[in-house]
Amino acid sequence: MPESAANRSIIRKCLFPVAGYGTRFLPATKSMPKEMLPIVNKPLIQYAAEEAMEAGLHDLGFVTGRNKRAIADHFDLSYELEKEIAGTGKEKQLESINQVMETCTFTYTRQRRMLGLGHAVLTGETMINDQAFGLVLADDLCVTENGDPGVLSQLVELYRQFRCTILAVQEVPDSEVHKYGVVAGESLKEDVIRVTDMVEKPSADQAPSNLAVIGRYILTPDIFDTLRKTEPGKNDEIQLTDAILAQARSGCVMAYKFKGRRFDCGSIPGFVEASQWVYENLHKKR
Ligand code: G1P
C-alpha cells in the first residue's frame, strides 16, 4: 500500500542501547542483563518497548552485547511455558508482552566493545539508516499520570513541529548535575528550549544550567555522520552529548521539559523508588 506523506512523517524506529554491564547491580547482573531487572513483575526493557510502541515507534532495534540473549528471548515465544499455562488464568500474565510482540518488529546488532553511548548509537546505524528515530535508555523509567501521553510520545509531538533533534530534560539539584548531560539555551516557549550549549557530566561549578538530559531522545539521522567525526570526550568515551552539541551549533536541537516522572533505575535508590511507585500506582490498581 503506498504511504501517504502524513504517514511517512511519523517516526517508526526506536533504538535501545542495551550492551552496558550494570555493575551497580552486581551480583544480580552477573549473568543477567540489567535491562531484565523487573520493576514489580515487568522487566525494564519491556517498559521501554511499551513506551516506544505507544508513541507509534514499532520497529525496535537493540544494540546488545555478550550475556544479553535474555532480552531477545523475552520478545519471542516461549513454547514450553505457553503450552504449560494454556487454558489457565495465568495466560493473562503474558498479555502485555504478547501485545508488544504482535505489534513490533525486533532487530539486534552487537556492540563488541563499550566505547560510550555515542559509539553504541553509531553501532545501531545499520538498523536505522536515514530517518529520524527514537532513542531510549531503558534504565530511565518514565511514567506519566492523568492520562498524559508517554514521554516519547511527547517528544514525537514536538518533532512534528520542529523537525530536529529533541531531548527530554528535567531540572535536577546542583549536586546531581555531574551525573548527566546538561543543556543550556534560549527559552522558546513554556517548557521548550533551543539548545545552545551542552556538557556531559559537568561539575556543579561548570554546569551551564541544571537542566539534565534524561534517557529519551528523538535524533535526526545526521547524528551518525556527526558521531563518526566525534573524538572521545568525557571519560575517554565517544559521547552522544558532544555530537548533539555539534548538531545544535550547525542546525537546531530542542530540549523539552517533559510531563511526567522519571526514575533512575540504573541506581539502587531509584530502582527501589520506581518499584514502590509502580506497585502503588499501576500494579495494585489492576
Ligand atoms: C547517559 C548520557 C547522559 C544522560 C544520561 C541520562 O549517561 O551520557 O548525557 O544525561 O544518560 O540517563 P549514563 O547515565 O549512561 O552515564
Boltz pocket constraint, residues with backbone or C-beta under 6 A from the ligand:
constraints:
  - pocket:
      binder: B
      contacts: [[A, 117], [A, 137], [A, 140], [A, 179], [A, 180], [A, 181], [A, 182], [A, 200], [A, 201], [A, 212], [A, 213], [A, 214], [A, 215], [A, 240], [A, 241], [A, 266]]
      max_distance: 6.0
